[in-house]
Amino acid sequence: MKKQFLFLAGCAVILASCGSNNNNAGQTQAQIDSTVNATMAQHDAANASKNDSTLKAIEKEKAEAIAKEHEAKHKAHEANKAAHASNTASPAPVPAAAPSAQDNKFNNRQGGTSGAKTAPTSDQQQTQDDKFNRRSGK
């Protein structure tokens, strides 16, 4: 009788362990996946909003800097305009300088580049050769 009792207890244990049809493992994995996906979507949305606010703040700073620069230029222009308007008296004309000796020489030159070139005379050629030799150290 002890053997039968042990046999029945063993069968009950076997039936109890085999009879459980546990589908919770598949559902649990699906639930885990959906929870992870929801958490990732929430995290991505938070990062996107944080990045958007950072970019908007940078754009706002740049716009303010440009506006300040524009305002400073405008004020400088207005000040310059006011200073120019206050100087209504025109300056006295500057008298022309008297021509120098070199200017007179240039103005009195005959021939220049418009006429045909003539060959230098022998005296002029000798003078030029002497100048050349002195400058070149011969």
MDAnalysis code that builds the backbone (N, CA, C; Angstrom):
import MDAnalysis as mda
import numpy as np

u = mda.Universe.empty(414, n_residues=138, atom_resindex=np.repeat(np.arange(138), 3), trajectory=True)
u.add_TopologyAttr("name", ["N", "CA", "C"] * 138)
u.add_TopologyAttr("resid", np.arange(1, 139))
u.add_TopologyAttr("resname", ["MET", "LYS", "LYS", "GLN", "PHE", "LEU", "PHE", "LEU", "ALA", "GLY", "CYS", "ALA", "VAL", "ILE", "LEU", "ALA", "SER", "CYS", "GLY", "SER", "ASN", "ASN", "ASN", "ASN", "ALA", "GLY", "GLN", "THR", "GLN", "ALA", "GLN", "ILE", "ASP", "SER", "THR", "VAL", "ASN", "ALA", "THR", "MET", "ALA", "GLN", "HIS", "ASP", "ALA", "ALA", "ASN", "ALA", "SER", "LYS", "ASN", "ASP", "SER", "THR", "LEU", "LYS", "ALA", "ILE", "GLU", "LYS", "GLU", "LYS", "ALA", "GLU", "ALA", "ILE", "ALA", "LYS", "GLU", "HIS", "GLU", "ALA", "LYS", "HIS", "LYS", "ALA", "HIS", "GLU", "ALA", "ASN", "LYS", "ALA", "ALA", "HIS", "ALA", "SER", "ASN", "THR", "ALA", "SER", "PRO", "ALA", "PRO", "VAL", "PRO", "ALA", "ALA", "ALA", "PRO", "SER", "ALA", "GLN", "ASP", "ASN", "LYS", "PHE", "ASN", "ASN", "ARG", "GLN", "GLY", "GLY", "THR", "SER", "GLY", "ALA", "LYS", "THR", "ALA", "PRO", "THR", "SER", "ASP", "GLN", "GLN", "GLN", "THR", "GLN", "ASP", "ASP", "LYS", "PHE", "ASN", "ARG", "ARG", "SER", "GLY", "LYS"])
u.atoms.positions = np.array([
    [0.797, -1.166, 0.000],
    [0.000, 0.000, 0.000],
    [0.866, 1.268, 0.000],
    [1.947, 1.209, 0.628],
    [2.837, 2.350, 0.603],
    [3.318, 2.593, -0.816],
    [3.534, 1.522, -1.537],
    [4.024, 1.675, -2.892],
    [2.939, 2.295, -3.761],
    [1.734, 1.925, -3.574],
    [0.648, 2.489, -4.365],
    [0.454, 3.970, -4.028],
    [0.572, 4.257, -2.760],
    [0.419, 5.647, -2.353],
    [1.517, 6.509, -2.968],
    [2.746, 6.020, -2.968],
    [3.852, 6.755, -3.569],
    [3.657, 6.866, -5.076],
    [3.124, 5.795, -5.677],
    [2.875, 5.816, -7.113],
    [1.833, 6.869, -7.454],
    [0.738, 6.918, -6.714],
    [-0.303, 7.921, -6.946],
    [0.222, 9.337, -6.711],
    [1.036, 9.540, -5.714],
    [1.589, 10.862, -5.424],
    [2.516, 11.290, -6.551],
    [3.299, 10.337, -7.056],
    [4.212, 10.639, -8.162],
    [3.454, 11.009, -9.413],
    [2.365, 10.255, -9.707],
    [1.538, 10.563, -10.880],
    [0.891, 11.934, -10.755],
    [0.443, 12.267, -9.574],
    [-0.197, 13.568, -9.359],
    [0.807, 14.704, -9.586],
    [2.015, 14.446, -9.118],
    [3.054, 15.467, -9.316],
    [3.370, 15.611, -10.795],
    [3.477, 14.514, -11.516],
    [3.784, 14.553, -12.948],
    [2.661, 15.241, -13.709],
    [1.422, 14.875, -13.397],
    [0.285, 15.500, -14.074],
    [0.201, 16.998, -13.750],
    [0.519, 17.351, -12.547],
    [0.455, 18.763, -12.174],
    [1.520, 19.566, -12.926],
    [2.683, 18.989, -13.119],
    [3.740, 19.727, -13.810],
    [3.503, 19.752, -15.317],
    [2.936, 18.702, -15.881],
    [2.700, 18.671, -17.324],
    [1.405, 19.361, -17.716],
    [0.496, 19.431, -16.856],
    [-0.801, 19.979, -17.188],
    [-0.803, 21.485, -17.334],
    [0.211, 22.147, -16.897],
    [0.248, 23.605, -16.965],
    [0.627, 24.033, -18.375],
    [-0.271, 24.725, -19.042],
    [-0.004, 25.247, -20.372],
    [0.305, 26.734, -20.210],
    [1.565, 27.053, -20.049],
    [1.985, 28.418, -19.714],
    [2.293, 29.197, -20.991],
    [1.410, 30.131, -21.371],
    [1.642, 31.018, -22.520],
    [2.130, 32.395, -22.076],
    [2.423, 32.554, -20.844],
    [2.854, 33.841, -20.315],
    [4.225, 34.243, -20.849],
    [5.069, 33.303, -21.237],
    [6.407, 33.628, -21.719],
    [6.322, 34.452, -23.002],
    [5.482, 34.042, -23.973],
    [5.325, 34.796, -25.215],
    [4.678, 36.140, -24.971],
    [3.672, 36.165, -24.145],
    [3.000, 37.426, -23.849],
    [3.932, 38.344, -23.071],
    [4.724, 37.810, -22.222],
    [5.637, 38.617, -21.430],
    [6.676, 39.266, -22.330],
    [7.198, 38.511, -23.308],
    [8.192, 39.082, -24.230],
    [7.558, 40.192, -25.074],
    [6.332, 39.959, -25.528],
    [5.635, 40.993, -26.308],
    [5.383, 42.228, -25.450],
    [5.012, 42.003, -24.198],
    [4.784, 43.143, -23.301],
    [6.084, 43.899, -23.037],
    [7.167, 43.150, -22.879],
    [8.477, 43.783, -22.653],
    [8.866, 44.612, -23.870],
    [8.673, 44.033, -25.065],
    [9.016, 44.756, -26.298],
    [8.205, 46.043, -26.447],
    [6.928, 45.956, -26.183],
    [6.093, 47.150, -26.320],
    [6.462, 48.194, -25.271],
    [6.811, 47.759, -24.078],
    [7.226, 48.698, -23.033],
    [8.539, 49.386, -23.420],
    [9.472, 48.589, -23.946],
    [10.758, 49.156, -24.366],
    [10.539, 50.140, -25.510],
    [9.714, 49.764, -26.487],
    [9.446, 50.654, -27.618],
    [8.782, 51.950, -27.158],
    [7.853, 51.860, -26.228],
    [7.190, 53.053, -25.714],
    [8.185, 53.950, -24.973],
    [9.053, 53.323, -24.187],
    [10.061, 54.082, -23.450],
    [11.029, 54.770, -24.412],
    [11.454, 54.057, -25.461],
    [12.370, 54.639, -26.455],
    [11.704, 55.783, -27.201],
    [10.441, 55.627, -27.550],
    [9.724, 56.704, -28.245],
    [9.625, 57.932, -27.352],
    [9.364, 57.725, -26.075],
    [9.266, 58.832, -25.125],
    [10.627, 59.516, -24.983],
    [11.686, 58.703, -24.916],
    [13.048, 59.238, -24.789],
    [13.422, 60.036, -26.039],
    [13.091, 59.505, -27.221],
    [13.387, 60.198, -28.475],
    [12.634, 61.525, -28.563],
    [11.387, 61.524, -28.142],
    [10.596, 62.759, -28.170],
    [11.192, 63.805, -27.228],
    [11.655, 63.366, -26.053],
    [12.264, 64.295, -25.098],
    [13.552, 64.884, -25.679],
    [14.372, 64.031, -26.322],
    [15.617, 64.519, -26.932],
    [15.326, 65.478, -28.076],
    [14.320, 65.170, -28.885],
    [13.973, 66.040, -30.005],
    [13.515, 67.403, -29.517],
    [12.697, 67.431, -28.479],
    [12.233, 68.719, -27.958],
    [13.386, 69.501, -27.325],
    [14.291, 68.787, -26.666],
    [15.455, 69.437, -26.065],
    [16.347, 70.037, -27.154],
    [16.578, 69.277, -28.236],
    [17.385, 69.783, -29.346],
    [16.712, 70.968, -30.027],
    [15.409, 70.890, -30.212],
    [14.676, 71.992, -30.837],
    [14.789, 73.261, -30.001],
    [14.640, 73.121, -28.692],
    [14.718, 74.312, -27.841],
    [16.128, 74.888, -27.850],
    [17.151, 74.024, -27.902],
    [18.532, 74.502, -27.961],
    [18.776, 75.250, -29.268],
    [18.316, 74.679, -30.381],
    [18.495, 75.334, -31.677],
    [17.752, 76.663, -31.740],
    [16.546, 76.704, -31.183],
    [15.791, 77.959, -31.179],
    [16.508, 79.013, -30.338],
    [17.098, 78.598, -29.217],
    [17.827, 79.549, -28.371],
    [19.046, 80.105, -29.110],
    [19.767, 79.240, -29.836],
    [20.933, 79.693, -30.599],
    [20.503, 80.653, -31.700],
    [19.425, 80.321, -32.407],
    [18.929, 81.198, -33.467],
    [18.501, 82.547, -32.906],
    [17.887, 82.529, -31.738],
    [17.449, 83.776, -31.114],
    [18.651, 84.643, -30.753],
    [19.717, 84.025, -30.205],
    [20.925, 84.771, -29.862],
    [21.557, 85.392, -31.097],
    [21.608, 84.617, -32.189],
    [22.184, 85.146, -33.433],
    [21.352, 86.307, -33.958],
    [20.040, 86.166, -33.918],
    [19.162, 87.229, -34.408],
    [19.337, 88.491, -33.571],
    [19.471, 88.335, -32.255],
    [19.672, 89.492, -31.389],
    [21.007, 90.163, -31.679],
    [22.046, 89.356, -31.908],
    [23.365, 89.927, -32.208],
    [23.333, 90.697, -33.529],
    [22.667, 90.138, -34.526],
    [22.559, 90.823, -35.812],
    [21.760, 92.116, -35.661],
    [20.698, 92.068, -34.878],
    [19.879, 93.261, -34.668],
    [20.689, 94.348, -33.956],
    [21.482, 93.958, -32.948],
    [22.310, 94.938, -32.237],
    [23.343, 95.554, -33.172],
    [23.955, 94.717, -33.999],
    [24.953, 95.208, -34.947],
    [24.314, 96.178, -35.942],
    [23.141, 95.811, -36.431],
    [22.426, 96.672, -37.376],
    [22.060, 98.002, -36.718],
    [21.614, 97.935, -35.479],
    [21.232, 99.142, -34.753],
    [22.447, 100.048, -34.534],
    [23.603, 99.440, -34.201],
    [24.825, 100.220, -33.994],
    [25.250, 100.905, -35.295],
    [25.167, 100.192, -36.396],
    [25.519, 100.788, -37.692],
    [24.554, 101.919, -38.033],
    [23.286, 101.708, -37.743],
    [22.283, 102.726, -38.034],
    [22.554, 103.989, -37.210],
    [22.879, 103.809, -35.920],
    [23.178, 104.955, -35.059],
    [24.422, 105.687, -35.552],
    [25.449, 104.943, -35.948],
    [26.670, 105.561, -36.457],
    [26.378, 106.328, -37.744],
    [25.544, 105.755, -38.589],
    [25.176, 106.412, -39.839],
    [24.415, 107.695, -39.552],
    [23.480, 107.634, -38.607],
    [22.711, 108.826, -38.254],
    [23.629, 109.906, -37.671],
    [24.583, 109.520, -36.827],
    [25.517, 110.477, -36.239],
    [26.380, 111.104, -37.335],
    [26.827, 110.292, -38.265],
    [27.643, 110.771, -39.375],
    [26.837, 111.720, -40.246],
    [25.594, 111.378, -40.461],
    [24.702, 112.208, -41.272],
    [24.481, 113.557, -40.588],
    [24.282, 113.535, -39.261],
    [24.072, 114.771, -38.511],
    [25.337, 115.627, -38.536],
    [26.496, 115.014, -38.389],
    [27.759, 115.748, -38.411],
    [27.979, 116.353, -39.795],
    [27.637, 115.625, -40.808],
    [27.803, 116.120, -42.178],
    [26.844, 117.274, -42.446],
    [25.647, 117.207, -41.909],
    [24.660, 118.261, -42.110],
    [25.085, 119.545, -41.400],
    [25.776, 119.423, -40.272],
    [26.205, 120.608, -39.531],
    [27.358, 121.314, -40.228],
    [28.074, 120.624, -41.070],
    [29.186, 121.226, -41.816],
    [28.680, 121.734, -43.158],
    [27.834, 122.757, -43.128],
    [27.257, 123.264, -44.376],
    [28.194, 124.200, -45.110],
    [29.137, 124.823, -44.414],
    [30.073, 125.730, -45.068],
    [31.072, 124.913, -45.860],
    [31.244, 125.279, -47.125],
    [32.200, 124.541, -47.943],
    [33.598, 125.078, -47.692],
    [34.590, 124.231, -47.757],
    [35.960, 124.684, -47.499],
    [36.439, 125.600, -48.635],
    [37.380, 126.479, -48.303],
    [37.936, 127.387, -49.297],
    [38.715, 126.595, -50.331],
    [38.636, 126.988, -51.600],
    [39.389, 126.249, -52.619],
    [40.884, 126.406, -52.398],
    [41.598, 125.354, -52.685],
    [43.042, 125.345, -52.517],
    [43.649, 125.981, -53.766],
    [44.510, 126.983, -53.606],
    [45.110, 127.608, -54.796],
    [46.052, 126.627, -55.482],
    [46.120, 126.748, -56.789],
    [46.994, 125.869, -57.569],
    [48.440, 126.263, -57.320],
    [49.295, 125.282, -57.218],
    [50.708, 125.533, -56.979],
    [51.357, 126.044, -58.260],
    [52.348, 126.889, -58.096],
    [53.083, 127.401, -59.260],
    [53.868, 126.250, -59.865],
    [53.953, 126.192, -61.196],
    [54.694, 125.097, -61.826],
    [56.173, 125.161, -61.462],
    [56.728, 123.987, -61.224],
    [58.141, 123.905, -60.868],
    [58.989, 123.954, -62.137],
    [60.292, 123.997, -61.934],
    [61.217, 124.050, -63.076],
    [61.087, 122.778, -63.911],
    [60.876, 121.662, -63.235],
    [60.742, 120.406, -63.968],
    [59.452, 120.396, -64.787],
    [58.361, 120.956, -64.211],
    [57.114, 121.054, -64.961],
    [57.290, 121.930, -66.194],
    [58.006, 123.043, -66.015],
    [58.254, 123.926, -67.155],
    [59.045, 123.214, -68.235],
    [60.011, 122.436, -67.809],
    [60.840, 121.697, -68.749],
    [59.987, 120.715, -69.552],
    [59.128, 120.021, -68.830],
    [58.260, 119.040, -69.477],
    [57.292, 119.728, -70.446],
    [56.721, 120.832, -70.021],
    [55.761, 121.537, -70.858],
    [56.409, 122.166, -72.092],
    [57.667, 122.559, -71.966],
    [58.347, 123.228, -73.081],
    [59.076, 122.261, -74.002],
    [59.038, 121.013, -73.725],
    [59.745, 120.027, -74.531],
    [59.164, 120.041, -75.942],
    [60.017, 119.980, -76.906],
    [59.559, 119.975, -78.295],
    [59.666, 118.566, -78.831],
    [58.768, 118.207, -79.676],
    [58.801, 116.881, -80.278],
    [58.084, 115.891, -79.401],
    [58.659, 115.543, -78.305],
    [58.043, 114.573, -77.411],
    [57.871, 113.239, -78.109],
    [56.829, 112.538, -77.776],
    [56.591, 111.231, -78.379],
    [55.737, 111.333, -79.624],
    [55.187, 112.519, -79.897],
    [54.306, 112.622, -81.056],
    [55.083, 112.760, -82.360],
    [56.268, 113.296, -82.324],
    [57.051, 113.499, -83.552],
    [57.961, 112.321, -83.836],
    [58.562, 112.340, -85.024],
    [59.496, 111.275, -85.388],
    [60.794, 111.475, -84.618],
    [61.427, 110.378, -84.216],
    [62.683, 110.472, -83.485],
    [63.812, 110.771, -84.460],
    [64.688, 111.637, -84.005],
    [65.852, 111.959, -84.828],
    [67.073, 111.385, -84.142],
    [68.064, 111.066, -84.901],
    [69.288, 110.505, -84.349],
    [70.039, 111.599, -83.609],
    [70.642, 111.271, -82.450],
    [71.387, 112.289, -81.726],
    [72.641, 112.691, -82.503],
    [73.039, 113.902, -82.283],
    [74.264, 114.364, -82.941],
    [75.439, 113.671, -82.284],
    [76.600, 113.811, -82.847],
    [77.776, 113.122, -82.306],
    [78.115, 113.642, -80.915],
    [77.930, 114.942, -80.664],
    [78.191, 115.494, -79.334],
    [77.207, 114.916, -78.309],
    [75.941, 114.839, -78.693],
    [74.927, 114.276, -77.790],
    [75.212, 112.801, -77.528],
    [75.655, 112.083, -78.581],
    [75.966, 110.660, -78.435],
    [77.145, 110.482, -77.505],
    [78.144, 111.327, -77.629],
    [79.330, 111.237, -76.779],
    [78.947, 111.519, -75.322],
    [78.082, 112.499, -75.095],
    [77.641, 112.844, -73.746],
    [76.881, 111.681, -73.118],
    [76.018, 111.060, -73.890],
    [75.275, 109.905, -73.380],
    [76.189, 108.746, -73.062],
    [77.184, 108.496, -73.920],
    [78.130, 107.403, -73.678],
    [78.949, 107.658, -72.414],
    [79.338, 108.918, -72.197],
    [80.103, 109.250, -70.996],
    [79.268, 109.013, -69.732],
    [78.003, 109.424, -69.763],
    [77.111, 109.192, -68.609],
    [76.965, 107.702, -68.332],
    [76.788, 106.928, -69.397],
    [76.625, 105.482, -69.245],
    [77.858, 104.853, -68.622],
    [79.031, 105.270, -69.116],
    [80.277, 104.696, -68.601],
    [80.512, 105.081, -67.142],
    [80.153, 106.320, -66.747],
    [80.330, 106.737, -65.367],
    [79.402, 105.947, -64.437],
    [78.172, 105.749, -64.875],
    [77.213, 105.039, -64.032],
    [77.543, 103.557, -63.908],
    [78.088, 102.985, -64.956],
    [78.405, 101.559, -64.914],
    [79.756, 101.278, -64.283],
    [80.522, 102.312, -64.005],
    [81.804, 102.147, -63.318],
    [82.957, 101.869, -64.233],
    [82.895, 102.186, -65.502],
    [84.006, 101.947, -66.439],
    [84.922, 103.103, -66.509],
])
